[in-house]
Amino acid sequence: MKVVTTKRTKEKQQHYKSEEWDYNTHQLIPAHYEMNRVGYLKKELQIDMKSLSKKLKKFAGVIATEWMVEKNKENKYYHTHLIIHGGDNRAIIETLLRHIGATNQRAEERWVERLLMTKTYYRSIDGLYGETYWTTAYNYKGALDYLQKTEKDFGKKDIFI
């Protein structure tokens, strides 16, 4: 069983910049659009998680995927928590990395206050479309403890079987 937290981003056109002179390099900078990265809204993230669940079922042989969409504390966008049941671990990780456009991962140690222990979790490094964190849980209660939630707090939950 894998426990995953995903934050997705997309490019949003911010504003048009007209051509200007750069006094440091003494060159003319052509007109261009400035882009910035923004998060997904709730409806977009629900659709995205449904497509990720289909990919996991097709490529990794996952039995079921549960997810919950949560609002970010720092802005108006959202992130998701997933609990993935069954499947091939290597194929699950490859599918998660491909979904956010990443190729590399790294292992980190993290103190989980609720469990009072250090847990190894993995993180995507170079995701083009967001970032993903995941770890292994041995039972459903362990997955909820890692997410620091109880079953009652898990809120509206979507299950893809």
N, CA and C of each residue as an Amber inpcrd file, in Angstrom:
protein
   483
   0.8540000  -1.1720000   0.0000000   0.0000000   0.0000000   0.0000000
   0.9020000   1.2380000   0.0000000   0.6650000   2.1160000  -0.9230000
   1.4230000   3.3640000  -1.0210000   0.5540000   4.5290000  -0.5770000
   1.1730000   5.4800000   0.1060000   0.5090000   6.7090000   0.5290000
   1.1980000   7.8480000  -0.2170000   0.4130000   8.6500000  -0.9430000
   0.9750000   9.6520000  -1.8450000   0.3310000  11.0120000  -1.5800000
   1.1480000  12.0760000  -1.6110000   0.6520000  13.4470000  -1.6070000
   1.1250000  14.0970000  -2.8950000   0.2090000  14.7120000  -3.6330000
   0.5330000  15.2960000  -4.9270000   0.1070000  16.7510000  -4.9850000
   1.0140000  17.6140000  -5.4590000   0.6860000  19.0110000  -5.7660000
   0.9420000  19.2020000  -7.2490000  -0.0710000  19.6000000  -7.9780000
   0.0610000  19.7920000  -9.4190000   0.1360000  21.2800000  -9.7340000
   0.8670000  21.6250000 -10.7830000   0.9590000  23.0100000 -11.2290000
   0.7780000  23.0680000 -12.7360000   0.4290000  24.2370000 -13.2090000
   0.2950000  24.4670000 -14.6410000   0.7780000  25.8850000 -14.9370000
   1.0940000  26.1300000 -16.1880000   1.5330000  27.4720000 -16.5750000
   0.3260000  28.3490000 -16.8370000   0.3980000  29.5540000 -16.3470000
  -0.6700000  30.5120000 -16.5990000  -0.0310000  31.7720000 -17.1620000
  -0.6360000  32.2860000 -18.2200000  -0.1080000  33.4850000 -18.8470000
  -0.3960000  34.6720000 -17.9380000   0.6440000  35.3500000 -17.5080000
   0.4570000  36.4190000 -16.5480000   0.1490000  37.7520000 -17.2290000
   1.0810000  38.2540000 -17.9840000   0.8220000  39.5060000 -18.6840000
   1.8350000  39.6810000 -19.8150000   1.5100000  40.6030000 -20.6840000
   2.3340000  40.8940000 -21.8530000   3.3640000  41.9460000 -21.4800000
   4.6230000  41.6870000 -21.8090000   5.6830000  42.6750000 -21.5790000
   6.1460000  43.1880000 -22.9320000   6.1150000  44.4850000 -23.0950000
   6.5820000  45.0620000 -24.3550000   8.1090000  45.0500000 -24.3780000
   8.6510000  45.2880000 -25.5540000  10.1070000  45.2480000 -25.6400000
  10.7140000  46.3830000 -24.8220000  11.8880000  46.0870000 -24.2520000
  12.5430000  47.0730000 -23.3880000  14.0520000  46.9220000 -23.5200000
  14.7370000  47.9360000 -23.0740000  16.1940000  47.9610000 -23.1460000
  16.7740000  47.4830000 -21.8180000  17.7230000  46.5230000 -21.8870000
  18.4020000  46.0360000 -20.6910000  19.7090000  46.8100000 -20.5530000
  19.8040000  47.6060000 -19.5120000  20.9730000  48.4590000 -19.3230000
  22.1980000  47.6840000 -18.8460000  22.0120000  46.5010000 -18.2890000
  23.1570000  45.7040000 -17.8400000  23.8820000  45.0490000 -18.9980000
  23.1350000  44.4890000 -19.9400000  23.7610000  43.8030000 -21.0790000
  23.7830000  44.6630000 -22.3370000  23.1580000  45.8240000 -22.2980000
  23.0760000  46.7380000 -23.4470000  22.4800000  46.0570000 -24.6700000
  21.3560000  45.3800000 -24.4500000  20.6490000  44.7080000 -25.5290000
  19.1670000  45.0180000 -25.4130000  18.4910000  44.8850000 -26.5510000
  17.0540000  45.0700000 -26.5870000  16.3810000  43.7270000 -26.2920000
  15.5160000  43.6880000 -25.2840000  14.7770000  42.4750000 -24.9460000
  13.4760000  42.5000000 -25.7320000  13.2100000  41.4760000 -26.5640000
  11.9910000  41.4940000 -27.3820000  10.7290000  41.3600000 -26.5270000
   9.6050000  41.7250000 -27.1140000   8.3210000  41.6150000 -26.4230000
   8.0030000  40.1420000 -26.1770000   7.3980000  39.8620000 -25.0410000
   7.0830000  38.4730000 -24.6980000   6.0000000  38.4360000 -23.6110000
   5.4350000  37.2550000 -23.4520000   4.4900000  37.0220000 -22.3690000
   5.2490000  36.4410000 -21.1840000   5.0040000  36.9480000 -20.0040000
   5.5820000  36.3580000 -18.8040000   4.6480000  35.2590000 -18.3120000
   5.2180000  34.1180000 -18.0040000   4.4220000  32.9910000 -17.5220000
   4.7260000  32.7680000 -16.0480000   3.7300000  32.3340000 -15.3160000
   3.9780000  31.9200000 -13.9420000   3.2700000  30.6000000 -13.6890000
   3.7060000  29.8970000 -12.6670000   3.1460000  28.5870000 -12.3570000
   2.0970000  28.7450000 -11.2710000   0.9430000  28.1400000 -11.4930000
  -0.1420000  28.1900000 -10.5180000  -0.6200000  26.7630000 -10.2510000
  -1.3260000  26.5790000  -9.1530000  -1.8400000  25.2600000  -8.7910000
  -3.1390000  24.9420000  -9.5050000  -3.6730000  23.7770000  -9.2120000
  -4.9360000  23.3320000  -9.7880000  -6.0910000  23.7020000  -8.8660000
  -7.2300000  23.9630000  -9.4560000  -8.4470000  24.1520000  -8.6770000
  -9.0630000  22.7820000  -8.3880000 -10.0730000  22.7480000  -7.5360000
 -10.6200000  21.4890000  -7.0420000 -11.1700000  20.6060000  -8.1540000
 -11.9440000  21.1770000  -9.0520000 -12.5560000  20.3960000 -10.1250000
 -11.4930000  19.8380000 -11.0770000 -10.4910000  20.6600000 -11.4000000
  -9.4070000  20.2050000 -12.2710000  -8.6300000  19.0540000 -11.6210000
  -8.4170000  19.1650000 -10.3200000  -7.6650000  18.1370000  -9.6090000
  -8.4530000  16.8350000  -9.5040000  -9.7780000  16.9250000  -9.3680000
 -10.6090000  15.7120000  -9.3510000 -10.4750000  14.9640000 -10.6850000
 -10.5370000  15.6950000 -11.7850000 -10.4050000  15.0950000 -13.1150000
  -9.0100000  14.4910000 -13.2930000  -7.9950000  15.2200000 -12.8150000
  -6.6170000  14.7640000 -12.9210000  -6.3910000  13.4780000 -12.1170000
  -6.9590000  13.3880000 -10.9320000  -6.7980000  12.1940000 -10.1020000
  -7.5340000  10.9940000 -10.6910000  -8.6460000  11.2490000 -11.3400000
  -9.3650000  10.1440000 -12.0010000  -8.5210000   9.5880000 -13.1510000
  -7.8770000  10.4670000 -13.9080000  -7.0200000   9.9910000 -14.9960000
  -5.7770000   9.2810000 -14.4420000  -5.2240000   9.7760000 -13.3250000
  -4.0890000   9.0920000 -12.7020000  -4.4980000   7.7030000 -12.2210000
  -5.6890000   7.5800000 -11.6660000  -6.1750000   6.2790000 -11.2000000
  -6.3150000   5.2980000 -12.3550000  -6.7940000   5.7750000 -13.4860000
  -6.9060000   4.9130000 -14.6700000  -5.5310000   4.4490000 -15.1420000
  -4.5570000   5.3770000 -15.1330000  -3.1930000   5.0130000 -15.5310000
  -2.5950000   3.9890000 -14.5800000  -2.8160000   4.1820000 -13.2690000
  -2.2840000   3.2430000 -12.2840000  -2.8990000   1.8540000 -12.4590000
  -4.1860000   1.8140000 -12.7500000  -4.8520000   0.5320000 -12.9400000
  -4.3420000  -0.1580000 -14.2060000  -4.1260000   0.6170000 -15.2560000
  -3.7030000   0.0480000 -16.5360000  -2.2370000  -0.3860000 -16.5160000
  -1.3370000   0.4800000 -16.0270000   0.0960000   0.2200000 -16.1330000
   0.7010000  -0.4820000 -14.9190000   0.0970000  -0.3120000 -13.7300000
   0.7120000  -0.8670000 -12.5210000  -0.1170000  -1.9640000 -11.8780000
  -1.2840000  -2.2560000 -12.4050000  -2.1170000  -3.3120000 -11.8520000
  -2.6700000  -2.9940000 -10.4690000  -2.9920000  -1.7420000 -10.2220000
  -3.5070000  -1.3130000  -8.9220000  -4.9370000  -1.8050000  -8.7540000
  -5.2640000  -2.2910000  -7.5530000  -6.6110000  -2.7890000  -7.2710000
  -7.5860000  -1.6340000  -7.0660000  -7.2300000  -0.7000000  -6.1710000
  -8.1140000   0.4390000  -5.8790000  -7.2700000   1.6500000  -5.4980000
  -7.7970000   2.8310000  -5.7660000  -7.1500000   4.0880000  -5.4040000
  -8.1590000   4.9670000  -4.6910000  -7.7930000   5.4640000  -3.5230000
  -8.6320000   6.4170000  -2.7910000  -7.9110000   7.7520000  -2.7850000
  -8.6610000   8.8310000  -2.9580000  -8.0330000  10.1430000  -2.8810000
  -8.9640000  11.1520000  -2.2450000  -8.3500000  12.1880000  -1.7040000
  -9.0740000  13.2870000  -1.1010000  -8.3900000  14.5840000  -1.5220000
  -9.1760000  15.5530000  -1.9340000  -8.6560000  16.8510000  -2.3550000
  -8.7310000  17.7990000  -1.1660000  -7.6180000  18.4950000  -0.8890000
  -7.5280000  19.4090000   0.2460000  -7.0280000  20.7640000  -0.2120000
  -7.4770000  21.8070000   0.4350000  -7.0490000  23.1660000   0.1040000
  -5.6630000  23.4330000   0.6820000  -4.8090000  24.1080000  -0.0910000
  -3.5030000  24.5150000   0.4110000  -3.6620000  25.5900000   1.4700000
  -2.7760000  25.6110000   2.4410000  -2.8590000  26.6210000   3.4970000
  -2.3980000  27.9930000   3.0170000  -1.4570000  28.0130000   2.0710000
  -0.8500000  29.2890000   1.6840000  -1.5500000  30.0120000   0.5330000
  -2.4130000  29.3230000  -0.2250000  -3.0730000  29.9880000  -1.3480000
  -4.4240000  29.3510000  -1.6320000  -5.0460000  29.7470000  -2.7300000
  -6.4060000  29.2860000  -3.0330000  -6.4450000  27.9700000  -3.8000000
  -5.3130000  27.3490000  -4.0360000  -5.2730000  26.1250000  -4.8220000
  -5.3410000  24.8870000  -3.9340000  -5.3060000  23.6970000  -4.5640000
  -5.5490000  22.4460000  -3.8620000  -4.4320000  21.4370000  -4.0970000
  -4.3520000  20.4240000  -3.2200000  -3.4640000  19.2810000  -3.3770000
  -4.2480000  18.0260000  -3.0070000  -3.7020000  16.8510000  -3.2910000
  -4.4300000  15.6100000  -3.0160000  -3.5960000  14.6620000  -2.1690000
  -4.3090000  13.8110000  -1.4480000  -3.7170000  12.6930000  -0.7290000
  -4.3150000  11.4240000  -1.3330000  -3.4590000  10.4790000  -1.6940000
  -3.9060000   9.2190000  -2.2890000  -3.4740000   8.0540000  -1.4210000
  -4.3050000   7.0310000  -1.3920000  -3.9300000   5.7440000  -0.8200000
  -4.1130000   4.7290000  -1.9370000  -3.0200000   4.0800000  -2.3120000
  -3.0230000   3.1620000  -3.4540000  -2.9370000   1.7340000  -2.9210000
  -3.9100000   0.9070000  -3.2640000  -3.9730000  -0.4780000  -2.7960000
  -3.4690000  -1.4130000  -3.8820000  -2.5130000  -2.2830000  -3.5310000
  -2.0460000  -3.3210000  -4.4390000  -1.1790000  -2.7810000  -5.5590000
  -0.8290000  -3.6490000  -6.4660000  -0.0550000  -3.2620000  -7.6280000
   1.4390000  -3.4740000  -7.4500000   2.1640000  -3.3240000  -8.5420000
   3.6130000  -3.4660000  -8.5700000   4.2430000  -2.1510000  -8.1230000
   5.0760000  -2.1900000  -7.0740000   5.6410000  -0.9650000  -6.5020000
   6.4620000  -0.1590000  -7.5130000   7.3190000  -0.8300000  -8.2670000
   8.1580000  -0.1190000  -9.2410000   7.3110000   0.5480000 -10.3240000
   6.2980000  -0.1510000 -10.7970000   5.4230000   0.4050000 -11.8330000
   4.6020000   1.5710000 -11.2840000   4.1860000   1.4960000 -10.0180000
   3.4520000   2.6040000  -9.4010000   4.3160000   3.8480000  -9.3600000
   5.5530000   3.6970000  -8.9170000   6.4610000   4.8440000  -8.8070000
   6.7420000   5.4420000 -10.1810000   6.9850000   4.5950000 -11.1800000
   7.2380000   5.0970000 -12.5330000   6.0240000   5.8490000 -13.0770000
   4.8230000   5.3350000 -12.8120000   3.6030000   5.9920000 -13.2870000
   3.4100000   7.3410000 -12.5950000   3.6640000   7.4060000 -11.2860000
   3.5490000   8.6790000 -10.5660000   4.5420000   9.7130000 -11.0950000
   5.7740000   9.2880000 -11.3220000   6.7900000  10.2160000 -11.8350000
   6.4500000  10.6880000 -13.2440000   5.9810000   9.7650000 -14.0870000
   5.5960000  10.1420000 -15.4460000   4.4210000  11.1120000 -15.4590000
   3.5070000  10.9290000 -14.5130000   2.3010000  11.7690000 -14.4560000
   2.6340000  13.2350000 -14.2040000   3.6780000  13.5020000 -13.4360000
   4.0570000  14.8960000 -13.1620000   5.2500000  15.3490000 -13.9960000
   5.7050000  14.5260000 -14.9190000   6.7990000  14.9010000 -15.8150000
   8.1540000  14.8540000 -15.1520000   8.3530000  13.9850000 -14.1690000
   9.6340000  13.8750000 -13.4730000  10.3630000  12.6190000 -13.9110000
  11.6750000  12.5940000 -13.6890000  12.4660000  11.4160000 -14.0080000
  13.2190000  10.8960000 -12.7960000  13.4700000  11.7350000 -11.8060000
  14.2850000  11.3440000 -10.6610000  13.5110000  11.4470000  -9.3630000
  13.9940000  10.7000000  -8.3660000  13.4170000  10.7430000  -7.0280000
  14.5510000  10.7240000  -6.0140000  14.2510000  11.1070000  -4.7830000
  15.2480000  10.9850000  -3.7220000  14.5610000  10.5540000  -2.4340000
  15.2980000   9.8500000  -1.5930000  14.7700000   9.3820000  -0.3170000
  15.1450000  10.3840000   0.7740000  14.2100000  10.6370000   1.6780000
  14.4440000  11.5490000   2.7890000  13.8720000  10.9440000   4.0560000
  14.4620000  11.2810000   5.1720000  13.9520000  10.8570000   6.4690000
  13.0410000  11.9530000   7.0000000  11.9020000  11.5540000   7.5470000
  10.9280000  12.5310000   8.0370000  10.3850000  12.0720000   9.3860000
  10.3540000  12.9800000  10.3550000   9.8070000  12.6850000  11.6710000
   8.2910000  12.8230000  11.6030000   7.5830000  11.7450000  11.9470000
   6.1290000  11.7570000  11.9670000   5.7010000  11.8530000  13.4280000
   5.1490000  12.9920000  13.7930000   4.8250000  13.2730000  15.1940000
   3.7830000  12.3150000  15.7470000   2.8060000  11.9870000  14.9360000
   1.7240000  11.1270000  15.4080000   2.2070000   9.7080000  15.6950000
   3.1760000   9.2390000  14.9090000   3.7140000   7.8920000  15.1200000
   4.8990000   7.8820000  16.0700000   5.4660000   9.0590000  16.3490000
   6.6590000   9.2080000  17.1830000   7.8190000   8.3640000  16.6580000
   8.0480000   8.4620000  15.3610000   9.1500000   7.7300000  14.7480000
   9.5830000   8.4270000  13.4530000  10.7550000   8.0640000  13.0040000
  11.2690000   8.5760000  11.7380000  10.8410000   7.6270000  10.6290000
  10.3310000   8.1910000   9.5360000   9.8340000   7.3830000   8.4200000
  10.5680000   7.8260000   7.1580000  10.9390000   6.8620000   6.3310000
  11.5640000   7.1770000   5.0510000  10.4640000   7.4610000   4.0460000
  10.5750000   8.5930000   3.3800000   9.6330000   8.8830000   2.3080000
  10.4050000   9.3390000   1.0870000   9.7550000   9.2820000  -0.0370000
  10.4040000   9.5690000  -1.3140000   9.7520000  10.7860000  -1.9370000
  10.5530000  11.5060000  -2.7110000  10.0980000  12.7680000  -3.2710000
  10.6090000  12.9020000  -4.6960000   9.7500000  13.4240000  -5.5710000
  10.1820000  13.6940000  -6.9420000  11.0580000  14.9360000  -6.9360000
  12.0620000  14.9580000  -7.7950000  13.0140000  16.0720000  -7.7890000
  12.7140000  17.0870000  -8.8870000  12.4930000  16.6100000 -10.0890000
  12.4650000  17.5010000 -11.2530000  11.1220000  17.4840000 -11.9870000
  10.0200000  17.5200000 -11.2600000   8.7060000  17.4580000 -11.9000000
   8.3760000  18.7290000 -12.6620000   7.9760000  18.5790000 -13.9130000
   7.5890000  19.7330000 -14.7230000   6.1930000  20.2320000 -14.3560000
   5.3250000  19.3200000 -13.9120000   3.9260000  19.6620000 -13.6710000
   3.5260000  19.4890000 -12.2160000   4.4650000  19.5900000 -11.2900000
   4.1350000  19.4820000  -9.8840000   5.1590000  18.6650000  -9.1260000
   4.7700000  18.2290000  -7.9310000   5.6520000  17.4170000  -7.1090000
   4.8470000  16.3440000  -6.3960000   5.5260000  15.2550000  -6.0480000
   4.8800000  14.1160000  -5.4230000   5.7520000  13.6100000  -4.2870000
   5.1110000  13.2430000  -3.1860000   5.7690000  12.6040000  -2.0470000
   5.0580000  11.2830000  -1.8030000   5.7820000  10.2270000  -1.4800000
   5.1230000   8.9580000  -1.1880000   5.9430000   8.1410000  -0.2040000
   5.2680000   7.2100000   0.4420000   5.8900000   6.2490000   1.3500000
   5.0680000   4.9770000   1.3430000   5.5660000   3.9630000   2.0290000
   4.8730000   2.6850000   2.1080000   4.1790000   2.5710000   3.4510000
   2.9330000   2.1350000   3.4450000   2.1880000   1.8530000   4.6760000
   1.8270000   0.3760000   4.6660000   1.8280000  -0.2300000   5.8390000
   1.5810000  -1.6660000   5.9080000   0.1210000  -2.0110000   6.1430000
  -0.6850000  -1.0560000   6.5900000  -2.1190000  -1.2760000   6.7310000
  -2.8330000   0.0650000   6.5740000  -4.1550000   0.0270000   6.5510000
  -4.9450000   1.2350000   6.3100000  -4.7840000   2.2530000   7.4330000
  -4.7280000   1.7840000   8.6740000  -4.5450000   2.6830000   9.8120000
  -3.1850000   3.3770000   9.7420000  -2.1660000   2.6320000   9.3120000
  -0.8360000   3.2230000   9.1510000  -0.8270000   4.2980000   8.0760000
  -1.6030000   4.0900000   7.0200000  -1.6950000   5.0980000   5.9510000
  -2.3530000   6.3670000   6.4840000  -3.4290000   6.2170000   7.2450000
  -4.1040000   7.3910000   7.8040000  -3.2220000   8.0950000   8.8240000
  -2.4510000   7.3320000   9.6040000  -1.5340000   7.9420000  10.5720000
  -0.4420000   8.7340000   9.8610000   0.0540000   8.2030000   8.7470000
   1.0710000   8.9360000   7.9990000   0.5080000  10.2560000   7.4790000
  -0.7330000  10.2250000   7.0120000  -1.3670000  11.4480000   6.5290000
  -1.8310000  12.3380000   7.6740000  -1.6930000  11.8500000   8.9230000
  -2.0930000  12.5560000  10.1350000  -3.5690000  12.9000000  10.1100000
  -4.3600000  11.8990000   9.7670000  -5.8050000  12.0570000   9.7180000
  -6.4540000  10.8330000  10.3420000  -7.6400000  10.9980000  10.7960000
  -8.4270000   9.8380000  11.2090000  -9.4180000   9.5520000  10.0980000
 -10.0820000   8.4230000  10.1540000 -11.0280000   8.0760000   9.0940000
 -12.1780000   9.0770000   9.0570000 -12.5530000   9.6110000  10.2300000
 -13.6210000  10.6010000  10.2890000 -13.1870000  11.9220000   9.6350000
 -11.9110000  12.2750000   9.7920000 -11.4000000  13.5320000   9.2430000
 -11.1280000  13.4560000   7.7500000 -11.1170000  12.2450000   7.1970000
 -10.6990000  12.0820000   5.8110000 -11.6410000  12.7920000   4.8460000
 -12.8230000  13.1620000   5.2940000 -13.7120000  14.0000000   4.4950000
 -14.2870000  13.2720000   3.3000000 -14.6330000  14.0540000   2.2580000
 -15.2060000  13.4670000   1.0420000 -14.0950000  12.7060000   0.3310000
 -14.3270000  11.4300000   0.1580000 -13.3030000  10.5580000  -0.3710000
 -13.8140000   9.9570000  -1.6700000 -12.9780000   9.9410000  -2.6750000
 -13.3120000   9.2970000  -3.9430000 -12.5300000   8.0040000  -4.0490000
 -13.1920000   6.9500000  -4.4680000 -12.5580000   5.6450000  -4.6080000
 -12.7170000   5.1880000  -6.0490000 -11.6120000   4.8210000  -6.6620000
 -11.6250000   4.3100000  -8.0330000 -11.2140000   2.8430000  -7.9850000
 -12.1220000   1.9580000  -8.3580000 -11.8440000   0.5180000  -8.3080000
 -11.7270000  -0.0330000  -9.7100000
